[in-house]
Amino acid sequence: MKYIFQYKINFLLIIILIISCNNVSQSQDFIKNHDTKLSFQNDIKVKNVRQLEVWGKKYFDGETRLSSDKIKKIVKTLINKEYDDTVLSLILYTDFSNDSIENWTVDKNEIRNIGIYYINDNEIKLDYFEYPNLLINNYDNLSNVYCDAVLPFLFDKSSIPDNSLSVITLNLNFSEMPDLDSLNLSDKKRDEVFQLLKTTSEKYRN
């Protein structure tokens, strides 16, 4: 998963790498020749694309970094809501229906869930939307672990065919990242998203 925000914020990555990112068993080499883009927002291109396998399930993973203005514009386009807070990541959970990963165009009608990680009241929070009906779950006061926080939401079905799911992560540019070290971070035992990650891991490991 791609929530890596340079060295000073690698606390988001280091612990979870030990816990769950090591579950990635397939080669993490990025696909070199591809033209992955979002068709609904001025054909924004997704820089990094790869196929991953976690808990025996394969999925496609795409990631790119954008300015705050671009991310918020996409949020507005998709859910008609404006975020005044700093948005760290916009995550699009999609059904992969392309014939080829090399020419992957993500359309609105392929999106089934949306996750928005943002800072509010000095905490990392998550708004998770079912799409397009926009039913929402809110997760407050998250811990320093969400490198693989997409996994519980990606694997929210009891039976998932290989190569049918994908996730696109739009991360905030490094240059615009706030100082996350100063945030109030929850203990992992009280972090609902982290607990979902543990539960999902146990489910697919058994």
KAUR-V70869 format. One record per helix or strand of 3 or more residues. SS is the DSSP state (2 for helix, 1 for strand). FROM is the first residue (numbers start at 0). TO is the last residue. If there is no record, write none. Layout:
BEGIN
ss=(SS:SS)
from=(FROM:FROM)
to=(TO:TO)
END
This chain:
BEGIN
ss=(2:2:2:1:1:2:1:2:2:1:1:1:2:1:2:2:2:2)
from=(6:10:20:47:56:67:85:100:107:110:122:135:150:164:173:179:187:191)
to=(8:18:22:53:65:78:94:102:109:119:129:138:153:171:175:181:189:204)
END
